[in-house]
């Protein structure tokens, strides 16, 4: 269930870095998200926590029937049990002592009605009135939600030992969904990285995604979207199945962690403006389709019943939230006040909060020391999408050592990112040793110049086993694996360059709510300014890799137009009154510099577009090729 007391949530961070975040922070009322990509990791972490909390544990073998779904269910049920137990223990703690109960209330935003009531309570004289207030406050203490994330494009089909494919329902995404659906959680599932129609169709098999007789939905749907059009397309598709979108989660395409799904030059302020202007139309579009489905199924469509005092009613319209690059309280205020966002998401800064995330000490030290030059958009991901990265990580050191020893590539221990059939009947991963060996041989036998062979070979061996390496930091942190045998990858957003020490949970939450001196320098450019620089960088790289097809030229022209319009909107924002600590003065300076740069890049592109012959390659092919090279 959504977190109704706090105005922020902690989004998913890789496969391992938020794997146990709900266990750490949900009993303190904070909502966070677990990735369901790596069920092998979930099983290892489940064993650790079962032993720590004296819970029964029986290993689910890797080759067990429907093992991926069963491992997912078992982990989520365990997390739910631990959070409920910890929550009950906190509720039983006394007031007026320095303990987790006082911490729970101290963390709440000052304007929250529960916090206001708590502040009144602690100043009351002892007696029956205070005792009654203590009971009321305790009853209203809610845990944060244990939400989950599925990256819908990672939906590999698996094969038996004879090479025969398993039934479609055993694909990675569907098995993960089934594991969540079968769990005891009452929470939200976040779908990211686009639309998977087969997966969305599969959801109709599970009643927990629909309203019960009281109007409640046990498992609610969150869609991570890149623009309003995507929200409409996905929302309508689900509505036709009777499935309601509880929240649309907007994310900056480039100013974020993990894989970067860049928009076509549409900056975050432009996206937020459109959502603000059109959000009321979402329910009007979806509700008739949802009710039509219920009628077709001969189901009653109940309105939400009156909820208990500690359980909010189902929203009549979807929540709209935003994340990606938020750095201080002033920026969060602008997103919520100007654009009517219901919540904000804060991810990467929490990588420096040991109470919150599962990161090994060496990687945390890297993050502390990292400046803007150490954080970069790389092309190491085997799925061909730009991937936020940090230099000198354990993963980078391991990969370079493998290359130096003429043994590039991974043994592919998990196989979550298999997709290529260039050299094999069954799909293999671009980061695998098998693929890289064959591809390097292919390049070296081809009729290319030495320099071209070198460039192509480097592009091959850069691909890294992120599905294994992203899990290792968590395993090292919990003492399950040794660092020397476990290269660690991490994918922070560029915003973490402005956070340079380890923080307590209280410090970070106070920073988010503006209750303490800012943890970041006043010189830090506004999040909108930072995003502009990233998009101009991205546009430059796209133009460098263009082969000037007509469709590609039109795409890049639209990118340029959208970016220019976004800069104009940012200049309008810069003229408004800043929120406390908000560095609006950095926006005009950034726009002036980056606009000159953008126009110079575009002039070269436009001139070449007029004189170069138009090849018959599709825009999609060219743009993907450019994205593959984006980290060069």
C-alpha positions, -999 to 999 in steps of 0.1 A, spaced: 0 0 0 12 35 -7 29 56 19 4 82 31 24 100 58 56 108 40 58 128 8 87 109 -7 94 72 -15 127 54 -22 126 40 -58 143 8 -69 181 9 -71 196 -19 -92 189 -55 -84 207 -55 -51 210 -21 -35 174 -18 -25 168 -56 -21 163 -53 17 155 -16 20 118 -23 30 131 -45 59 153 -16 70 129 14 66 92 2 62 89 -3 100 98 34 102 69 44 78 89 48 46 80 32 13 106 16 -10 109 -7 -40 125 -41 -45 137 -53 -80 123 -87 -90 149 -93 -117 172 -115 -97 154 -143 -80 188 -160 -73 198 -130 -52 165 -130 -35 170 -166 -24 204 -159 -9 191 -128 9 161 -148 22 184 -174 37 204 -146 55 173 -129 70 156 -162 79 187 -171 100 189 -136 115 152 -135 126 150 -172 134 125 -180 107 121 -214 91 141 -217 58 140 -244 32 160 -238 1 141 -236 -32 165 -253 -57 174 -234 -88 160 -261 -110 128 -265 -89 95 -264 -109 83 -228 -112 113 -219 -90 116 -183 -100 80 -176 -90 84 -196 -58 116 -178 -48 100 -145 -54 69 -153 -33 90 -168 -5 112 -137 -3 83 -112 -3 64 -132 23 95 -132 45 100 -95 41 64 -89 49 66 -110 80 97 -93 93 83 -58 87 51 -67 105 70 -81 134 93 -51 136 63 -27 133 45 -44 162 76 -42 183 80 -5 176 43 1 184 49 -15 218 78 8 227 71 36 252 67 72 243 91 98 258 122 77 252 149 77 225 138 46 205 125 36 172 90 48 181 102 84 187 123 80 155 91 70 135 74 103 145 106 124 142 110 113 106 74 124 96 70 156 76 62 185 100 30 193 82 16 158 84 -15 157 106 0 128 126 32 147 133 12 178 144 -8 156 167 24 139 180 40 173 187 9 183 207 10 150 226 46 153 238 37 186 254 6 173 272 6 167 310 3 131 321 -33 118 326 -61 101 309 -62 125 280 -26 119 272 -30 82 276 -59 82 251 -38 103 227 -9 78 231 -32 49 221 -46 69 191 -11 77 178 1 42 182 -29 28 163 -22 52 134 14 41 130 16 25 95 45 7 79 58 19 46 48 -1 16 69 -30 3 66 -23 -34 82 -42 -62 96 -35 -97 95 -54 -129 115 -42 -159 90 -55 -184 114 -59 -214 134 -84 -194 112 -113 -202 134 -141 -215 120 -175 -224 138 -205 -208 146 -239 -223 149 -274 -210 181 -294 -213 170 -306 -247 166 -271 -260 128 -271 -259 112 -238 -247 91 -239 -215 56 -226 -217 52 -188 -221 40 -184 -185 75 -194 -172 92 -164 -189 111 -142 -166 87 -113 -163 56 -135 -159 72 -157 -133 82 -127 -113 47 -113 -116 32 -146 -105 56 -146 -76 44 -112 -65 7 -120 -71 9 -151 -50 26 -133 -21 8 -120 10 18 -84 3 -8 -56 1 13 -31 -19 22 -18 -54 40 -32 -84 60 -8 -106 62 -16 -143 92 1 -160 109 2 -194 79 4 -216 49 -19 -223 47 -57 -225 13 -66 -237 16 -103 -230 26 -95 -194 -2 -71 -190 -27 -96 -204 -13 -122 -179 -22 -100 -150 -59 -106 -156 -54 -141 -141 -50 -127 -106 -79 -113 -86 -56 -93 -63 -52 -67 -91 -90 -60 -91 -114 -45 -66 -128 -66 -39 -163 -63 -26 -154 -33 -5 -137 -15 -33 -101 -22 -22 -74 -34 -45 -48 -55 -27 -21 -52 -53 -20 -19 -71 -4 -9 -104 23 18 -109 35 27 -144 68 44 -148 63 66 -178 84 89 -200 56 111 -213 18 117 -212 12 98 -244 28 67 -229 6 71 -199 -25 72 -220 -15 42 -242 -5 20 -213 -34 32 -191 -60 25 -218 -45 -10 -225 -48 -19 -189 -83 -3 -185 -97 -25 -212 -87 -54 -190 -104 -38 -160 -70 -30 -145 -67 4 -128 -35 24 -127 -29 36 -92 1 58 -99 19 72 -129 56 76 -120 74 102 -142 111 99 -144 137 121 -161 150 102 -191 187 110 -184 189 126 -149 183 93 -131 201 61 -121 201 27 -137 193 24 -174 187 57 -191 156 59 -214 161 93 -230 130 112 -244 132 128 -278 145 160 -263 115 166 -241 128 180 -208 112 172 -174 95 206 -169 77 201 -203 65 167 -192 53 179 -158 35 209 -174 16 185 -197 7 161 -169 -5 190 -147 -27 204 -175 -42 170 -185 -42 149 -154 -79 153 -147 -87 137 -181 -70 104 -172 -98 91 -150 -124 102 -176 -105 82 -202 -100 51 -181 -131 47 -159 -156 38 -187 -133 11 -200 -127 -3 -166 -164 -5 -157 -172 -20 -191 -148 -48 -184 -164 -55 -150 -198 -56 -166 -185 -80 -193 -172 -103 -165 -205 -100 -146 -186 -84 -117 -199 -57 -95 -178 -25 -96 -179 -13 -60 -170 22 -50 -144 23 -22 -161 17 12 -155 40 42 -120 31 52 -107 27 88 -90 58 102 -56 44 95 -62 33 60 -68 58 32 -95 53 6 -87 43 -29 -80 74 -49 -106 84 -75 -79 95 -98 -43 82 -102 -14 95 -82 12 114 -102 47 113 -89 81 123 -101 117 112 -96 152 117 -111 178 142 -100 160 159 -72 187 173 -49 171 195 -22 139 205 -5 134 236 -27 133 215 -58 110 190 -43 87 218 -32 85 231 -68 76 197 -81 48 193 -56 35 229 -54 39 241 -90 32 209 -108 9 193 -82 30 161 -79 16 139 -51 50 124 -41 87 127 -51 112 98 -55 147 100 -40 170 72 -49 208 77 -54 214 99 -23 202 70 -2 231 49 -15 251 69 10 228 61 39 240 27 53 207 23 73 188 23 41 206 5 13 227 -26 8 260 -14 -6 295 -27 2 320 -4 19 344 -1 -11 316 11 -34 302 35 -9 337 50 -6 337 54 -44 304 71 -43 316 95 -15 346 106 -36 328 107 -70 326 140 -88 309 147 -121 338 133 -141 336 99 -123 299 95 -131 291 88 -167 266 73 -191 281 41 -203 275 14 -230 283 -15 -207 248 -29 -205 242 -60 -227 206 -49 -235 219 -20 -255 205 9 -234 228 36 -219 236 27 -183 246 51 -156 280 41 -142 309 51 -120 346 48 -128 369 24 -110 341 1 -97 350 -34 -88 331 -45 -120 352 -22 -142 385 -34 -126 374 -71 -131 363 -65 -167 396 -48 -176 416 -76 -160 397 -102 -180 404 -82 -212 441 -79 -203 443 -117 -197 427 -123 -231 396 -138 -214 369 -112 -220 333 -119 -210 315 -136 -183 304 -172 -178 269 -158 -176 259 -174 -143 223 -161 -143 212 -155 -179 187 -127 -172 198 -106 -202 201 -133 -229 188 -121 -263 213 -126 -291 212 -155 -316 239 -143 -340 261 -174 -332 237 -198 -315 203 -213 -319 194 -204 -283 198 -168 -271 230 -158 -253 241 -126 -236 263 -100 -252 284 -99 -221 290 -137 -221 324 -152 -228 308 -174 -255 294 -144 -275 324 -122 -271 349 -149 -282 329 -156 -313 323 -119 -321 359 -110 -317 369 -138 -341 343 -125 -365 357 -89 -364 393 -100 -367 385 -121 -398 367 -93 -415 381 -69 -440 384 -38 -417 412 -14 -411 432 -19 -379 417 12 -363 382 0 -371 388 -35 -358 401 -20 -326 370 2 -322 347 -27 -329 365 -50 -305 364 -25 -277 327 -21 -281 323 -58 -278 344 -64 -246 329 -33 -228 297 -52 -223 296 -63 -187 277 -89 -166 256 -64 -148 229 -89 -137 255 -107 -116 277 -77 -106 247 -55 -95 239 -81 -69 274 -85 -54 275 -53 -34 245 -65 -14 261 -99 -9 293 -84 3 275 -60 26 257 -88 44 288 -110 46 274 -136 22 302 -131 -4 338 -121 -3 348 -89 -21 378 -105 -38 356 -130 -56 326 -106 -63 331 -77 -86 306 -50 -78 286 -28 -102 265 2 -92 244 26 -113 239 59 -94 223 89 -110 246 119 -118 230 138 -89 251 119 -63 281 139 -73 268 166 -49 266 142 -19 300 135 -5 297 117 29 278 90 47 245 101 62 221 89 88 185 82 78 174 111 100 199 135 82 187 125 48 150 128 56 156 161 73 174 172 42 145 162 20 120 181 42 142 211 46 146 208 84 184 211 85 211 230 66 213 215 31 235 185 26 245 198 -9 264 230 -18 244 261 -27 265 262 -59 249 230 -71 230 238 -104 192 234 -104 180 199 -113 165 214 -145 198 229 -154 216 197 -149 191 179 -172 196 204 -200 234 197 -200 227 160 -202 203 163 -231 226 186 -251 254 160 -245 231 133 -257 220 152 -288 256 158 -298 264 120 -295 233 112 -316 243 136 -343 278 122 -344 265 87 -351 238 96 -377 238 83 -412 212 108 -423 182 88 -433 151 109 -439 133 96 -409 164 100 -387 168 136 -399 132 143 -389 137 126 -355 167 147 -347 150 179 -359 121 172 -336 146 165 -308 162 199 -314 128 216 -314 117 200 -282 150 209 -265 147 245 -276 111 247 -263 121 231 -230 149 257 -225 123 285 -231 101 269 -204 131 267 -180 138 304 -185 102 312 -175 106 291 -144 138 310 -136 119 342 -133 96 328 -106 102 331 -69 126 304 -58 116 279 -31 140 279 -1 174 267 -12 164 264 -49 191 276 -72 170 292 -100 199 316 -108 218 287 -123 191 281 -150 196 313 -172 234 308 -171 230 272 -182 205 279 -209 227 306 -224 257 284 -226 240 252 -236 217 269 -262 248 283 -280 263 249 -279 231 232 -291 227 256 -320 263 251 -330 258 213 -330 226 216 -349 241 239 -376 267 212 -384 240 185 -384 216 206 -406 244 214 -431 253 177 -434 217 167 -437 214 189 -468 245 175 -486 248 139 -476 230 111 -495 200 96 -476 206 59 -469 178 34 -466 184 24 -430 155 31 -407 157 58 -380 151 32 -353 181 12 -365 203 43 -365 192 56 -332 198 22 -316 233 21 -331 239 55 -316 227 45 -282 250 15 -283 279 39 -288 267 65 -263 294 58 -237 323 61 -262 
